[in-house]
Amino acid sequence: MPFIPHTEQEIDEMLEAIGIKHTDELFEEIPSHLKVSGLDGIPPGMTEMEISRLMQKRAAQNREAVCFIGAGAYEHHIPAAVWQLTTRGEYYTAYTPYQAEASQGTLQLTYEYQSMITALTDMDVSNASLYDGASALAEAVLMAVRGNRKSKSRRILLPRTVHPAYRKTADTIVSGQNIELVEVDYDRASGTLQLDALKQAAGDDITAVVIQQPSFFGTLEDVDAITDWAHENNALVISITNPLSIAVLKPPGQWGGKGADIACGDGQPLGAPLSCGGPYYGFLCCSQALVRQMPGRIVGRTTDVDGKEGFVLTLQAREQHIRRSRATSNICTNQGLVVTASTIHMAILGPRGLENTAAACHANTRELVAQLSAIDGVRPAFSSPVFHESALLLDKPVNEVLQALAEQNILGGYDLSSDYPELGNAMLVCATELRTEEEIMAYRTALQAVLAVETRHKEIA
Amino acid sequence: MLIHEHSRPGRKGAPQAPTSKADLSDIPQNLLRKDSAALPEVSELQAVRHYTRLSKKNFSIDTHFYPLGSCTMKYNPRACNSLAMLPGFLSLHPLTPDQHSQGFLACMHELQAMLCEAMGMAAFSLAPMAGAQGEFAGIKMISAYHQANNDDDRREILVPDAAHGTNPATATMCGYSVREIPTLENGDVDFEALQQAVGPHTAGLMLTNPSTLGVFERQIEKIAAIVHDAGGLLYYDGANLNAILGKIRPGDMGFDVIHTNLHKTFSTPHGGGGPGSGAVGVAERLKPFLPLPIVAEGNGSYRCLSEQDAPQSIGRLSAFLGNAGVLLRAYIYMRLLGKSGMERVAEFATLNANYMMAEAKRRGFQLAIPDRRASHEFIITMKREASELHVTAMDFAKRLLDLGYHAPTTYFPLLVPECLLIEPTESEAKEALDGFMDALEQIREEAKTSPELVTTAPHTLPVKRLDEVSAARNLDLRWKAEATA
């Protein structure tokens, strides 16, 4: 029996100790007509050899391709040490550190994580993680509603330059709580949010303004001006940032005169592989003033009875297991293991490693945009500077172009047309530090060919 | 020592990143960072040694018996990890066109189907990223269902007082008010109180069965009937699913919606606090409301359903497909177990718990619910030891750490004073169970002869008891350069 160690003799001894003849008697309190006779739809068990063969086959069906897609998940180099350490059983198979004395490894590491992510964002405090960037935005919105005592409206300005899936997720999660998410349009020429649009959408009272930097389009928002405007209007500022980008871009804690109040985002670019979409983790930082509105676990440094340094879960009175229906959130399990990887990743890369990686992503994307824009029928959608993603306009339907590229094992980008139909044939491209000059040139050649072929089809038709 | 304290200005990691910094001059100055982030500057060796040493300060399933009640700390097979980390899965971008990710999607589709079969539900969504998010999705679907029926007066969710804190917290997040239902001495829900509480304002009842008291709710059919008759729906909290896997299915008990903790029952790692997965299953009538994405099959190929396919869906819970890597691990575990393996999970989890309970009784410990069968877990109360020997359940827990056992869950459920909630899981051998019971007995002896040894435990771990009050009062939540300079 897989993963059940009992011998026949032990089973007999245990049944005797309990005072029963058969394990069926253990379930005698369950009404017998409700019991299931067998799980007939479950296939027979496999040996490790057999499942290895199956999974290798399945993995191979995911065709290998050169990836120019970003849109919220980015392919980066992860030092070999990161996941070798992370999958040590002591990290991998530990539970939430409720018994602090037996969990100092996880607790200290989480404290180090909180130290690193607050250093990157330049914020006062961080929690131990949330599920992902999208759900972190939802928690940030809920936190702003609790934290902004000057505002009564529960209105949040949510620009369309924020990741569409993040907006949908926030809507799912906060919609039951009488909170209004107000969409704010972007400027078609620059691909950024304009103060005028914010002012128009604002009304009398706004609770918070969300700013994504770099925006979903990769463009750079005027974060100082928007932050100051929000604060002048008694609104809190929620930032969504790519944590790698702020190794070189101005961190949310320094936006405008006072800095963002709540900083969230997805930690994936810092040590989590793409892995079909997860597990990643959501980071959530805030100003000291908001710390008691924070959802999720927080680790604090303290001392033991001998005065020796140690780490514990703290401020637990905010959480569901104490406060139940009045908790700041229902979150319990977070993304601890991915945070473990991310902490080790940041430690190994260090400030210089992260800066160089971020700058290399920027340089590669500029090169990619230059090469692709040189093709007839391809041009940048927006005029603003970008970090490591850019929207391009094609003179052909994007889905057809992407499909043709995919047949040559190039994942050419993300089709913007369903979320932003007003842009026409627009796609979002990204080149991280991993993309080589050869790959970029191969993409150019392939795209040129795809666009030319399609033109010829049209001419014939 | 913190990693930051190994740091020296100018020390560089390794060839892990581009060695020079590319040009950023096209970005306006006011959008650039002026100072470097205060991150540690250490060598790769220093980092590896630091985090290897830190890991040794953890108890884990791989190193210790970890009978944490309600957490199902069973063995996490290594094959599940190594196969989920094959390059073909790790390098797959979540927005890859479906035709390029058929291998992954096939696994997800089969996982949905196996969960339906094992739980007796009509359909599953793998989107929720943890139990609490699964609960959220479930209650949100109940809300969407009533809304679709224009049944707008149902503003209340019923929750037994023995429930996990996530239940009432979830109901609040979904905009409901919470009404607690008391529990009887014997562990069953107080049916009369439930009868009085159920009515036209009832949106649903959240129930964990077996309950957190470690017993099966015997009146489940009556409970289902009374909630359904009043027009409410029944939510199954899958926290204790390991107690019934292969014996009875939530769908057959009358539940309309359930969440499963794949990180408990289906053996994906707890990772020091996550990631988990809270896949949700529904009966036919809630199918249209399932969260997205859902993997569908047609003409021999797989694709993710979107908002266009499922207009009544409660929507998305994450940017992509939940905790995909966790889902892969659960899939591999289920295929390893197969039909016969899965049918035996509850049998042996329950055998282990009942054996430990019998042993506890024989050794003179007081059981919270002595006259009933344990589920996959049971409760010892140290009420007597606390009053007679002045040694609390927490003292027992801390001393157990010294003796090489992770403590059971302490002081939960809140209904039982001085309690230890003990869950051995099916993957532990008899000698581990015996060793744990010997340790409990030894501690009780120590409590009589040298109580201080117990009340000041632990003595052998990296730190002794920590000052939590001062931690909350004088918040120190991150390292600061100036503090050590």
Interface residues (C-beta under 8 A of the other chain):
Chain A: M1 P2 F3 I4 P5 H6 E10 I11 E13 M14 L15 A17 I18 G19 T23 L26 F27 E28 E29 I30 P31 L34 K35 V36 G38 L39 D40 G41 I42 P43 P44 G45 M46 E48 I51 S52 L54 M55 Q56 K57 R58 A59 A60 Q61 N62 R63 E64 A65 C67 I69 A71 G72 A73 E75 H77 P79 A81 W83 L85 T87 R88 G89 E90 Y91 Y92 T93 A94 Y95 T96 P97 Y98 Q99 A100 E101 A102 S103 Q104 G105 T106 Q108 L109 T110 Y111 E112 Q114 S115 M116 T118 A119 L120 D122 V125 S126 A128 S129 Y131 D132 G133 A134 S135 H163 A165 Y166 K168 T169 D171 T172 I173 G176 Q177 N178 L220 V223 D224 I246 A247 V248 L249 K250 P251 Q254 D266 P273 L274 S275 C276 G277 G278 P279 Y281 V291 R297 I298 V299 G300 R301 T302 T303 D304 V305 D306 K308 E309 G310 F311 V312 T314 L315 Q316 A317 E319 Q320 H321 I322 R323 R324 S325 R326 A327 S329 N330 I331 C332 T333 N334 Q335 G336 L337 V338 T340 T343 I344 M346 A347 I348 L349 G350 P351 R352 G353 L354 E355 N356 T357 A359 A360 H362 A363 R366 P385 F387 L402 Q403 A406 L411 Y414 E433
Chain B: L2 I3 H4 R11 K12 G13 A14 Q16 A17 P18 T19 S20 K21 A22 D23 L24 D26 I27 P28 N30 L31 L32 R33 K34 S36 A37 A38 L39 P40 E41 V42 E44 A47 V48 H50 Y51 T52 L54 S55 K56 K57 N58 F59 S60 I61 D62 T63 H64 Y66 L68 C71 M73 K74 Y75 N76 P77 A79 N81 L83 A84 M85 L86 P87 G88 F89 L90 S91 L92 H93 P94 L95 T96 P97 Q99 H100 S101 Q102 G103 F104 A106 C107 A113 M114 C116 E117 A118 G120 M129 A130 G131 A132 Q133 E135 F136 K140 S143 H164 G165 T166 P168 A169 T170 A171 T172 M173 C174 G175 Y176 V178 V215 F216 R218 I220 E221 I244 G246 K247 I248 R249 D252 M253 H263 S267 P269 H270 G271 G272 G273 G274 P275 G276 P291 E307 I314 G315 R316 L317 S318 A319 F320 L321 G322 N323 A324 G325 V326 L328 I332 M334 R335 L336 L337 G338 K339 S340 G341 M342 E343 R344 A346 E347 F348 T350 L351 N352 N354 Y355 A358 E359 R362 R372 R373 A397 K398 L401 H406 A407 T409 F412 E426 S427 E428 A429 K430 T456 P458 L461 P462 V463 K464 R465 L466 D467 E468 S470 A471 A472 L475 D476 L477 R478 W479
